[in-house]
Amino acid sequence: VDLAGSERLDKTGATGDRLTEAKAINKSLSALGDVLTALASQRRGHVPYRNSKLTYLLQDSLSGDSKALMFVNVSTDADDVPETLCSLRFAARAHDVALGQAKKNVAPAR
């Protein structure tokens, strides 16, 4: 899933469709963060997969016998430090999720 375009809205100056898309991406990232926090929790209560289409679609990939890999792109530009730090904090939250060892699920031959 490529969630590029999740910049700070006030910095981008986006309007119209681009603004709507950026808001939707940011909302999905927020919901994904909520799911990651719930999965990393020691109590493992309710995991809010249904809070966005993204987390609902990724439910099988974020639970059970699956492993997920996250790439975080960061910038070395001094003007982008706030976004870079935010991205790294998000990645740290994802890193805290431990689902156990992935298992290979192979359907029996018929």
Backbone bond lengths (Angstrom), bond angles and torsions (degrees), N, CA, C in turn:
res aa  C-N    CA-C-N  psi(-1)  N-CA   C-N-CA  omega(-1)  CA-C   N-CA-C  phi
1 V - - - 1.448 - - 1.515 107.79 -
2 D 1.289 117.26 125.15 1.453 122.27 179.19 1.517 108.26 -100.91
3 L 1.329 115.91 116.46 1.457 120.43 -179.81 1.523 111.17 -110.61
4 A 1.303 116.11 34.36 1.462 120.10 176.96 1.517 108.94 -62.08
5 G 1.302 115.86 146.37 1.460 119.70 179.77 1.507 112.07 102.49
6 S 1.323 117.12 13.12 1.461 120.22 -177.88 1.526 111.04 -94.48
7 E 1.304 116.81 43.02 1.449 121.34 -178.96 1.528 110.83 -79.43
8 R 1.296 114.53 172.24 1.460 120.34 173.82 1.527 108.22 -67.14
9 L 1.312 116.10 127.99 1.462 120.40 -174.70 1.525 112.75 -64.66
10 D 1.326 117.40 -37.12 1.455 119.22 -178.66 1.528 111.81 -69.72
11 K 1.319 117.20 -24.79 1.465 120.94 -179.95 1.528 112.14 -80.45
12 T 1.326 117.05 -33.93 1.457 120.16 -174.86 1.523 113.13 -78.86
13 G 1.322 117.01 -29.96 1.458 119.93 -176.78 1.522 112.14 71.43
14 A 1.325 116.80 21.94 1.463 121.44 -178.25 1.525 110.64 -66.44
15 T 1.341 114.80 145.73 1.459 121.10 177.24 1.521 108.62 -138.30
16 G 1.299 115.90 165.00 1.465 121.81 174.56 1.517 113.36 61.82
17 D 1.335 115.48 -133.77 1.464 121.14 -176.88 1.521 112.25 -62.25
18 R 1.305 116.14 -36.52 1.465 119.81 -179.72 1.526 110.73 -65.82
19 L 1.313 117.54 -38.19 1.454 122.50 176.90 1.528 110.13 -65.10
20 T 1.319 116.63 -44.24 1.463 121.43 178.78 1.526 110.80 -61.38
21 E 1.327 116.41 -42.76 1.467 120.95 179.16 1.531 110.82 -64.70
22 A 1.324 117.29 -43.98 1.468 121.12 179.98 1.525 111.16 -62.60
23 K 1.337 117.04 -39.83 1.464 120.59 177.86 1.525 110.69 -63.59
24 A 1.333 116.59 -41.68 1.471 120.75 179.68 1.531 110.93 -65.55
25 I 1.327 117.15 -40.51 1.464 120.67 177.97 1.519 110.30 -64.29
26 N 1.320 117.25 -45.19 1.461 120.53 179.38 1.523 111.70 -63.06
27 K 1.331 117.00 -38.27 1.467 120.59 178.23 1.530 109.93 -66.00
28 S 1.331 117.35 -41.01 1.461 121.05 177.96 1.521 111.44 -64.43
29 L 1.329 116.37 -40.87 1.469 119.97 177.76 1.521 111.38 -64.39
30 S 1.305 116.30 -37.98 1.461 120.34 177.23 1.535 110.32 -63.62
31 A 1.325 116.84 -43.73 1.468 121.08 178.08 1.528 110.63 -64.83
32 L 1.336 117.40 -38.89 1.457 120.77 177.02 1.525 110.25 -64.01
33 G 1.312 116.90 -39.72 1.461 120.74 175.53 1.513 112.05 -61.10
34 D 1.327 116.78 -40.15 1.470 120.58 177.54 1.529 110.94 -63.26
35 V 1.331 116.43 -40.74 1.470 120.52 178.26 1.523 110.06 -65.21
36 L 1.329 117.25 -44.42 1.468 120.40 179.43 1.522 111.04 -61.70
37 T 1.331 116.85 -41.04 1.465 120.52 177.90 1.520 110.69 -62.63
38 A 1.319 117.01 -43.63 1.464 120.60 179.28 1.531 111.00 -64.84
39 L 1.327 117.17 -39.54 1.466 120.32 179.64 1.523 111.79 -69.14
40 A 1.323 117.50 -32.77 1.463 121.57 179.98 1.521 112.00 -78.98
41 S 1.315 116.73 -16.99 1.462 121.59 -178.26 1.522 110.74 -63.96
42 Q 1.298 116.08 139.57 1.458 121.06 178.54 1.526 111.62 -68.41
43 R 1.327 116.86 -27.81 1.465 120.20 -177.62 1.510 112.61 -77.07
44 R 1.330 117.96 -27.51 1.464 123.27 179.57 1.524 113.25 48.25
45 G 1.297 115.73 54.65 1.458 119.87 175.37 1.513 110.56 -80.63
46 H 1.313 115.80 -133.40 1.469 121.82 -179.41 1.528 110.52 -68.96
47 V 1.311 116.87 132.77 1.469 122.59 174.61 1.529 106.76 -108.63
48 P 1.340 117.47 117.75 1.471 121.02 -172.16 1.531 114.47 -79.35
49 Y 1.332 116.92 62.78 1.460 120.78 -179.84 1.529 112.43 -64.33
50 R 1.301 118.35 -28.21 1.467 121.13 -174.06 1.523 113.83 -87.35
51 N 1.319 117.55 9.22 1.462 119.89 -179.82 1.524 113.49 -76.18
52 S 1.311 117.68 -14.16 1.464 120.63 175.67 1.519 109.16 -155.60
53 K 1.323 115.73 160.00 1.463 119.86 177.42 1.517 110.40 -62.57
54 L 1.333 116.25 -37.47 1.460 120.41 -179.03 1.525 111.14 -60.11
55 T 1.314 117.56 -52.69 1.458 119.92 -177.13 1.528 111.31 -68.88
56 Y 1.315 116.97 -31.51 1.457 119.71 176.78 1.530 110.59 -64.99
57 L 1.343 115.99 -43.35 1.463 120.37 179.40 1.530 111.87 -69.66
58 L 1.318 117.14 -31.22 1.472 120.90 -178.72 1.528 113.45 -88.18
59 Q 1.316 117.47 1.15 1.462 121.03 -174.93 1.529 112.60 -52.25
60 D 1.328 117.78 -47.63 1.464 120.51 -179.46 1.524 112.11 -66.64
61 S 1.321 116.86 -28.91 1.462 120.99 -179.26 1.521 112.86 -82.87
62 L 1.312 117.23 -16.60 1.464 121.21 -177.78 1.523 112.96 -106.32
63 S 1.296 117.87 4.23 1.463 119.45 -177.27 1.517 110.31 -142.16
64 G 1.297 114.88 172.84 1.457 120.48 174.39 1.511 113.70 66.55
65 D 1.307 116.27 -128.26 1.457 122.67 -173.23 1.526 112.69 -95.83
66 S 1.297 117.68 25.63 1.463 121.19 -174.39 1.518 111.92 -105.63
67 K 1.297 114.50 162.04 1.459 122.45 171.59 1.520 107.16 -127.68
68 A 1.297 116.32 141.78 1.466 121.11 178.73 1.523 108.54 -122.02
69 L 1.301 115.72 147.91 1.456 122.44 178.89 1.520 107.89 -123.02
70 M 1.317 115.96 131.65 1.460 120.02 -178.78 1.520 109.07 -119.21
71 F 1.310 115.90 129.34 1.458 122.22 172.83 1.523 107.42 -103.90
72 V 1.317 116.15 133.54 1.450 121.07 178.38 1.523 107.72 -121.48
73 N 1.310 116.04 120.55 1.459 120.84 176.68 1.515 109.15 -91.17
74 V 1.315 115.93 130.16 1.461 120.76 179.42 1.524 109.03 -124.64
75 S 1.305 115.11 160.48 1.455 121.47 -177.88 1.517 109.87 -111.46
76 T 1.321 116.06 147.62 1.461 120.43 175.11 1.521 111.83 -93.53
77 D 1.322 117.00 -3.04 1.461 121.87 -179.36 1.525 109.81 -71.81
78 A 1.313 116.82 133.13 1.465 121.95 -178.58 1.528 111.85 -60.20
79 D 1.327 117.67 -31.00 1.464 120.77 179.65 1.526 112.03 -68.83
80 D 1.324 116.84 -19.51 1.466 121.40 -176.93 1.522 113.95 -100.34
81 V 1.326 117.44 9.82 1.462 120.65 -177.61 1.532 112.54 -56.58
82 P 1.333 120.35 -44.81 1.475 118.72 -179.94 1.538 113.09 -59.84
83 E 1.341 117.12 -42.57 1.464 120.21 178.72 1.526 111.36 -67.41
84 T 1.347 116.27 -38.74 1.458 120.79 179.14 1.521 110.34 -63.23
85 L 1.324 117.12 -45.65 1.468 120.35 178.87 1.523 111.57 -63.14
86 C 1.319 116.14 -40.45 1.465 120.22 178.11 1.528 110.28 -62.57
87 S 1.328 116.70 -42.99 1.469 121.00 179.02 1.521 111.09 -63.91
88 L 1.321 116.93 -41.63 1.469 120.41 -179.94 1.532 111.70 -67.93
89 R 1.322 116.93 -36.75 1.477 119.71 175.75 1.521 110.50 -64.55
90 F 1.321 116.42 -40.70 1.467 120.42 177.98 1.528 110.07 -62.47
91 A 1.323 116.62 -43.59 1.464 120.95 178.63 1.524 110.96 -63.40
92 A 1.321 117.01 -36.44 1.470 120.31 177.78 1.527 110.70 -64.50
93 R 1.333 116.72 -38.21 1.471 119.94 176.22 1.520 110.59 -62.76
94 A 1.332 116.42 -41.23 1.464 120.34 178.48 1.525 110.41 -65.96
95 H 1.316 116.85 -36.54 1.461 121.31 -179.78 1.527 111.76 -64.76
96 D 1.318 117.39 -29.33 1.467 121.75 -178.25 1.528 113.73 -73.20
97 V 1.316 117.40 -10.65 1.466 121.02 -178.93 1.528 108.88 -81.91
98 A 1.330 115.14 122.77 1.469 120.37 176.93 1.526 107.51 -123.55
99 L 1.321 115.79 110.81 1.461 120.41 -177.22 1.524 112.55 -98.26
100 G 1.308 117.82 -5.12 1.457 120.60 -176.00 1.512 110.11 100.11
101 Q 1.311 115.21 -176.20 1.457 120.51 -176.85 1.524 110.68 -78.38
102 A 1.330 114.95 135.31 1.472 120.05 177.61 1.521 109.19 -70.92
103 K 1.322 115.13 145.14 1.459 121.35 179.66 1.515 108.76 -120.88
104 K 1.320 115.75 145.61 1.447 120.80 178.71 1.527 108.55 -84.51
105 N 1.316 116.13 121.03 1.452 121.82 178.88 1.528 108.71 -103.58
106 V 1.298 116.10 111.68 1.461 121.23 -179.24 1.522 108.09 -117.98
107 A 1.312 115.59 126.76 1.464 119.53 179.07 1.530 108.44 -70.79
108 P 1.320 117.32 138.70 1.466 119.75 179.22 1.532 110.96 -64.35
109 A 1.325 115.56 142.69 1.475 121.00 178.68 1.520 109.00 -70.45
110 R 1.309 116.10 143.57 1.469 120.60 -179.62 1.476 111.04 -105.79
